[in-house]
Amino acid sequence: QVQLVESGGGLVQPGGSLRLSCVASGSIFSIYVMGWYRQAPGKRRELVATIASGAGTNYADSMKGRFTISRDNAKSTVYLQMNSLKPEDTAVYYCNAYNSAAGGHFWGQGTLVTVSS
Protein backbone atom coordinates (compact mmCIF):
# COMPACT_ATOMS: atom_id res chain seq x y z
CA GLN A 1 0.00 0.00 0.00
CA VAL A 2 1.38 3.37 -0.99
CA GLN A 3 1.79 6.22 1.49
CA LEU A 4 1.76 9.83 0.29
CA VAL A 5 3.18 12.92 1.98
CA GLU A 6 2.56 16.38 0.56
CA SER A 7 4.56 19.54 1.18
CA GLY A 8 4.94 23.04 -0.21
CA GLY A 9 1.70 24.69 0.76
CA GLY A 10 1.52 28.08 2.40
CA LEU A 11 0.40 31.68 2.08
CA VAL A 12 1.00 33.44 -1.22
CA GLN A 13 -0.18 36.73 -2.68
CA PRO A 14 -2.46 36.83 -5.72
CA GLY A 15 -0.42 36.43 -8.88
CA GLY A 16 2.26 34.49 -7.04
CA SER A 17 3.53 30.94 -7.48
CA LEU A 18 3.94 27.81 -5.37
CA ARG A 19 5.24 24.34 -6.06
CA LEU A 20 3.69 21.42 -4.24
CA SER A 21 5.50 18.12 -3.84
CA CYS A 22 4.21 14.67 -2.95
CA VAL A 23 6.57 11.87 -2.04
CA ALA A 24 5.31 8.30 -2.27
CA SER A 25 6.60 5.30 -0.36
CA GLY A 26 5.66 1.72 0.31
CA SER A 27 4.97 0.63 -3.24
CA ILE A 28 6.22 0.85 -6.80
CA PHE A 29 5.60 4.47 -7.74
CA SER A 30 5.57 3.98 -11.49
CA ILE A 31 2.46 1.77 -11.50
CA TYR A 32 0.24 4.59 -10.26
CA VAL A 33 -1.56 7.36 -12.02
CA MET A 34 -0.74 10.31 -9.80
CA GLY A 35 -2.96 13.29 -9.29
CA TRP A 36 -3.68 16.44 -7.39
CA TYR A 37 -7.13 17.32 -6.10
CA ARG A 38 -8.28 20.23 -3.99
CA GLN A 39 -11.07 21.06 -1.60
CA ALA A 40 -12.05 24.60 -0.78
CA PRO A 41 -14.03 25.44 2.36
CA GLY A 42 -17.64 24.41 1.95
CA LYS A 43 -17.04 22.81 -1.44
CA ARG A 44 -16.59 19.32 -2.79
CA ARG A 45 -13.17 17.91 -3.59
CA GLU A 46 -12.32 18.53 -7.24
CA LEU A 47 -9.74 17.33 -9.71
CA VAL A 48 -6.79 19.60 -10.42
CA ALA A 49 -4.62 17.41 -12.64
CA THR A 50 -3.43 13.86 -13.20
CA ILE A 51 -0.34 12.35 -14.74
CA ALA A 52 0.14 8.80 -15.94
CA SER A 53 3.30 6.78 -15.60
CA GLY A 54 4.16 7.58 -19.19
CA ALA A 55 3.71 11.28 -18.37
CA GLY A 56 0.41 11.84 -20.16
CA THR A 57 -1.42 14.62 -18.35
CA ASN A 58 -4.98 15.77 -17.79
CA TYR A 59 -6.09 19.10 -16.31
CA ALA A 60 -9.28 20.63 -15.07
CA ASP A 61 -10.26 23.41 -17.45
CA SER A 62 -9.83 26.18 -14.88
CA MET A 63 -6.23 25.11 -14.21
CA LYS A 64 -5.03 24.79 -17.79
CA GLY A 65 -2.24 27.20 -18.59
CA ARG A 66 -1.60 28.10 -14.94
CA PHE A 67 -0.81 24.77 -13.30
CA THR A 68 1.68 22.12 -14.40
CA ILE A 69 1.83 18.59 -13.06
CA SER A 70 5.00 16.53 -13.39
CA ARG A 71 6.53 13.42 -11.91
CA ASP A 72 9.97 12.01 -11.22
CA ASN A 73 9.66 8.25 -11.05
CA ALA A 74 13.25 7.89 -9.80
CA LYS A 75 12.39 10.06 -6.79
CA SER A 76 8.85 8.68 -6.35
CA THR A 77 7.63 12.25 -6.39
CA VAL A 78 4.88 14.16 -8.13
CA TYR A 79 4.87 17.94 -8.35
CA LEU A 80 2.31 20.64 -8.97
CA GLN A 81 3.67 23.97 -10.16
CA MET A 82 1.04 26.65 -9.63
CA ASN A 83 1.43 30.05 -11.27
CA SER A 84 -0.76 33.16 -11.45
CA LEU A 85 -2.54 32.10 -8.30
CA LYS A 86 -5.93 33.57 -7.51
CA PRO A 87 -7.84 33.85 -4.23
CA GLU A 88 -10.25 31.20 -5.51
CA ASP A 89 -7.34 28.74 -5.65
CA THR A 90 -7.34 28.74 -1.84
CA ALA A 91 -7.94 25.15 -0.76
CA VAL A 92 -6.43 22.07 0.79
CA TYR A 93 -4.54 20.27 -1.95
CA TYR A 94 -4.43 16.49 -1.83
CA CYS A 95 -2.06 14.11 -3.54
CA ASN A 96 -3.67 10.99 -5.02
CA ALA A 97 -2.32 7.70 -6.31
CA TYR A 98 -4.53 5.40 -8.36
CA ASN A 99 -4.12 1.87 -9.62
CA SER A 100 -7.13 -0.42 -9.79
CA ALA A 101 -5.11 -3.61 -9.35
CA ALA A 102 -3.19 -2.19 -6.39
CA GLY A 103 -6.24 -1.24 -4.35
CA GLY A 104 -7.74 1.80 -6.00
CA HIS A 105 -7.26 5.33 -4.71
CA PHE A 106 -4.82 6.41 -2.03
CA TRP A 107 -4.67 9.88 -0.51
CA GLY A 108 -2.19 12.08 1.28
CA GLN A 109 -3.09 14.18 4.31
CA GLY A 110 -3.33 17.40 2.31
CA THR A 111 -1.46 20.69 2.30
CA LEU A 112 -3.15 24.07 2.68
CA VAL A 113 -2.68 26.75 0.04
CA THR A 114 -3.94 30.21 0.90
CA VAL A 115 -3.94 32.95 -1.74
CA SER A 116 -4.48 36.30 -0.11
CA SER A 117 -3.06 39.79 0.05
N, C-alpha and C positions, 0 to 999 in steps of 0.2 A: 504494500500500500504506500502510495506516495505522500509525502508531507511537503507542504508549501509554506514558505515564509516570505512575506512581502516587506519591502522597505522603500524609503524615498519620499513618503508623503510629507506634508507640512503646509505652512502658510505661504502663499505667493500672491503678489499683486496682479490685478487684471492685465492681460497682455504678456505675462511672464511665462516661464517654462519650468517644468519639473520632469525628472526621469524616475520612474518607478522600476524596481527590480523585484524579481521573485525567484528565489532559489529553491529547487526541488531536491528531495533526498528520499531514499528508501525504495527506489524503483528505477527502472531504465527510462531515463528522461525522454529519449527519442521516440518512444512508442506513443506518446501522448500528444493530442492536439492541445495546445496551451492557449489560454485566453485571459482577457481582463474584462471584468464586469464592474459595474458601480451601482451604488444605491444611495440616493439623496434622501434627506429627511422627509418622511411622509410619502415616499414614492417606492415603487417596486424596483427590484434589482433589474438592471438592463445590461445588454451586451455592449461592450466597447469595441473589442476587436479579438480575433482569433488568429492563430498561426499554426499551420500544420508542420509535421516533422520535415517535410520537404520545402518549407518556408512559404507555401502559399498562404495568403492573408485574406482576411475578411473584416470589414469595418462597418460599424453603424454609420448611417448617412451623416449624422450630425458631427461625427468625428473625422470624417474623411478630409484630408488636407491639413489637419491640425495635429493629429495623433499618429504615431508610428509604432507598430509592434515589431519586435525582433526577438530572435532567440539565439543562444549560443549553446549548442548541444554538448560541447566539450566541458562547459561550466555548469551545465544543468540549470540554466538561468534564462528567464524570459524578461524582456524589458518593455516598458511603455514610455516612449518619449512624447511628452505633451507640450505643445507650443500654443501661443496665442490663447492662453487660458482665459476663461470667462467666469463670472460669478456663478453661472448656472452649471459649471463643471464641478462645483463643490459637492463632494460625496465621499463615502467610503469606497475605496477601490479594492476589489477582490481578485486574487489570482485563481485561475481554474485550470485543472488538468482533466482531460477526458480521454478515455479509451474504453470502449464497451466491453472488451474481453477482460480488461484489468479491473473491472468493478464500477465503471461509470464515471461520474463526476466526483472530483475532489477539490476542496476549497481551502484557501489560506484564511488567516484570521482577519485580514483587511488592513488597509492603511488609509488614514484620513487625509484628504486633500481639501484645503480651504482656500478659495480664491476670493480675496477681499482687499480693499484698500484701507 
